[in-house]
Amino acid sequence: MVVRLCATDRAILPALVERLPPGWRPARAGPSTRVYAVTGRRRGLLTVEADGAPIARTRRLETALDAFESDLHHHVAEWAPRLVFVHAGVVGWRGIAILLPGRSMSGKTTLVRALLDAGATYYSDEYAVLDERGRVHPFARYLRQRANGGKNTRHDPTSLARTIGRRPLPVGVVALCRYRNGARWRPRRLSPAAGALALMANTVSARRAPRRALTAIQAVVLGAAILKGTRGEASPASAALLGLAARRVRPA
């Protein structure tokens, strides 16, 4: 897909480029599948439009950039021609992937950070990108965490992770986690069918391309341990997940 960026203030364009999805590259001139425009500051406001429809009006450049990034990444997730995007944090551990499905505000980024602190390889904090064989590909965007006061902060993954994922991995563990203060991580195992339903519920293109999504997800759940439970602090849960993942590593 080809995306075109426009801004009435040319100084904004480099900031937009910094928010493009991982793996983007310049395209030759030609038709665009989506056009983003940032206009203003009329009456002190910036307006962000996608194909002519406003998606944000704000006085803060950072808020405008967040709106642009969120919309663009979701557009890529919806319309990617061969890959399936699932809302999930992802890390690699000893050659297999750990998937943490969940929408925004579900606490998955906090758990991803705890796994990175323990030495896991960073793949994504928002989308698990699956191929038809059920392997997960890197989508190493900046990590986004909500700080005290509700403000989003962005973290360069290279400053948090020892390594960044470069190659696709088979999925060894899928953990459906819900945070509750003071809870202990005592998950229960789910069947492949229940795991597939949970992953489909978090798949961006499930309604538009259900057959492709189901093919990728079936490949995941038939080869992974699927857990569901409530967790408290991220560190104990991350240690348990890494221990389970290590037991599922196939001997060389």
C-alpha positions in Angstrom: 0.0 0.0 0.0 1.1 3.6 -0.7 0.4 6.4 1.8 0.8 10.1 1.0 1.7 12.7 3.6 0.8 16.4 3.3 1.2 19.3 5.7 0.7 23.0 5.4 3.7 23.5 7.6 6.6 21.6 6.0 8.4 21.5 9.3 5.8 18.9 10.5 6.6 16.4 7.8 9.8 14.9 9.5 7.7 14.3 12.7 5.1 12.5 10.6 7.8 10.3 9.0 9.1 9.3 12.4 5.6 7.9 13.2 5.5 5.6 10.1 5.1 1.9 10.7 8.2 -0.3 11.1 9.7 -1.4 7.8 8.3 1.4 5.6 10.2 2.6 2.6 9.8 5.5 0.1 7.5 4.9 -2.8 7.7 6.2 -6.3 5.2 8.8 -7.4 1.8 7.2 -8.2 -1.7 6.6 -6.8 -2.0 6.5 -3.0 -4.2 4.2 -1.1 -4.6 6.7 1.8 -3.8 10.4 2.1 -3.0 12.1 5.4 -3.0 15.9 5.7 -2.1 18.0 8.7 -3.4 21.6 8.4 -3.4 24.6 10.6 -2.8 26.3 12.8 -6.1 28.0 12.2 -7.3 29.6 15.4 -4.4 27.8 17.1 -5.6 24.4 16.0 -4.0 21.6 14.1 -6.4 19.4 12.1 -5.4 15.8 11.0 -7.3 14.3 8.1 -7.3 10.9 6.6 -8.7 10.9 3.0 -10.3 14.2 3.7 -12.1 13.1 6.9 -11.0 14.8 10.2 -9.6 12.3 12.8 -8.2 14.9 15.2 -8.3 18.6 16.1 -5.9 19.7 18.8 -3.6 22.5 19.9 -0.8 20.1 20.7 1.4 18.7 18.0 2.1 15.5 20.0 -1.6 14.8 20.2 -1.9 15.3 16.4 1.0 12.9 15.8 -0.5 10.3 18.1 -3.8 10.4 16.2 -2.0 10.1 12.9 0.2 7.2 14.1 -2.8 5.3 15.6 -4.9 5.7 12.5 -2.2 4.8 10.0 -1.0 1.7 11.9 -4.6 0.5 12.2 -5.1 1.1 8.4 -2.0 -1.0 7.7 -3.3 -3.7 10.1 -6.7 -3.8 8.4 -5.5 -3.8 4.8 -2.2 -5.7 4.8 -2.6 -8.0 1.8 -0.9 -11.2 3.0 -0.4 -10.8 6.8 -2.8 -11.0 9.7 -2.5 -8.3 12.5 -3.7 -9.3 16.0 -3.8 -6.8 18.8 -1.1 -8.3 21.0 2.3 -7.6 22.6 5.0 -10.0 21.4 8.4 -11.0 22.6 10.8 -13.8 21.5 12.4 -16.2 23.9 14.9 -18.9 22.8 13.5 -19.1 19.3 9.8 -19.0 20.0 7.3 -16.2 20.4 5.1 -15.3 23.4 1.9 -13.6 22.4 0.0 -11.3 24.8 -3.4 -10.6 23.1 -5.3 -7.5 24.3 -6.5 -4.1 23.2 -5.1 -0.8 24.3 -5.2 -0.2 28.1 -5.2 -3.9 28.8 -1.7 -3.8 30.4 0.1 -5.7 27.7 2.9 -3.1 27.3 3.7 -3.3 31.0 4.1 -7.0 30.7 6.1 -6.7 27.5 8.5 -4.3 29.4 8.9 -6.8 32.2 9.7 -9.6 29.7 12.3 -7.3 28.0 13.9 -6.6 31.4 14.2 -10.3 31.9 16.1 -10.6 28.6 13.4 -11.3 26.0 13.6 -10.1 22.4 11.3 -7.3 21.4 8.8 -7.9 18.6 5.9 -5.5 19.3 3.8 -3.9 22.0 0.6 -3.5 19.8 0.4 -6.0 16.9 1.3 -9.6 16.4 1.9 -9.9 12.7 1.1 -13.4 11.6 1.7 -15.2 8.3 -0.3 -18.2 7.0 2.0 -20.6 8.8 1.3 -19.0 12.1 4.7 -17.5 12.5 4.9 -14.0 14.0 6.9 -11.3 12.3 8.6 -8.2 13.9 6.6 -5.0 14.2 9.1 -3.1 16.4 7.3 0.2 16.8 8.0 2.5 19.8 6.5 1.2 23.0 3.6 3.3 24.3 2.8 3.5 28.1 0.4 5.6 30.0 2.2 7.5 32.7 0.8 9.0 35.8 -1.8 11.6 34.9 -2.9 9.6 31.8 -0.3 11.0 29.4 1.1 8.6 26.8 4.9 8.2 26.7 6.8 6.7 23.8 10.0 4.6 24.4 12.5 3.7 21.8 12.7 -0.1 21.9 16.5 -0.1 21.4 16.8 1.6 24.8 14.7 -1.1 26.5 15.5 -4.4 24.8 18.8 -6.2 24.5 17.8 -7.4 21.1 15.1 -6.5 18.5 13.4 -9.3 16.6 14.6 -9.6 12.9 13.1 -12.9 11.8 9.7 -14.7 12.1 9.2 -17.1 15.0 6.8 -19.9 15.7 4.4 -19.1 18.6 5.0 -21.2 21.7 2.8 -19.4 24.3 -0.4 -17.4 24.1 -1.2 -15.7 27.4 -4.6 -13.9 27.8 -3.8 -11.7 30.9 -6.1 -9.4 32.8 -4.5 -7.1 35.4 -5.9 -6.8 38.9 -4.0 -5.2 41.7 -2.7 -7.8 44.2 -3.8 -10.8 42.1 -1.6 -13.9 41.7 -0.9 -15.4 38.3 -2.6 -18.8 38.3 -3.7 -19.2 34.7 -5.8 -22.0 33.3 -5.2 -23.8 30.0 -7.5 -23.2 27.2 -8.3 -25.5 24.3 -7.2 -24.6 20.8 -10.8 -23.8 19.9 -11.1 -21.4 22.8 -7.8 -19.9 22.0 -8.7 -19.3 18.4 -11.9 -17.5 19.4 -9.9 -15.2 21.7 -7.4 -14.4 19.0 -10.1 -13.8 16.4 -11.7 -11.3 18.8 -8.5 -9.3 18.7 -7.8 -9.6 15.0 -8.1 -6.4 13.0 -9.2 -7.9 9.7 -11.4 -10.7 11.1 -14.5 -9.4 9.5 -13.0 -8.3 6.2 -10.8 -11.4 5.6 -12.0 -14.1 8.0 -10.6 -17.1 6.0 -7.1 -15.7 5.9 -7.3 -14.7 9.6 -8.5 -18.2 10.6 -5.8 -19.9 8.6 -3.1 -18.0 10.5 -4.7 -18.4 13.9 -5.3 -22.1 13.5 -1.7 -22.6 12.8 -0.9 -20.6 16.0 -3.2 -22.4 18.4 -2.3 -25.9 17.2 1.3 -25.4 18.2 1.1 -23.2 21.3 0.2 -23.4 25.0 -2.8 -21.1 25.5 -3.3 -19.6 29.0 -5.9 -17.3 30.5 -5.8 -15.7 33.9 -5.6 -12.6 36.1 -2.2 -11.2 37.0 -0.9 -8.7 39.5 2.5 -7.3 39.2 4.2 -7.9 35.9 7.5 -9.4 37.1 6.1 -12.7 38.6 3.9 -13.3 35.5 6.8 -12.6 33.1 9.0 -15.1 35.0 6.3 -17.7 34.8 5.8 -17.1 31.1 9.5 -17.4 30.3 9.7 -20.6 32.3 6.8 -22.1 30.3 8.3 -20.9 27.0 11.7 -22.4 27.8 10.0 -25.8 28.4 8.4 -25.6 25.0 11.6 -24.9 23.1 12.3 -27.8 20.7 15.7 -29.4 21.0 18.1 -28.4 18.2 
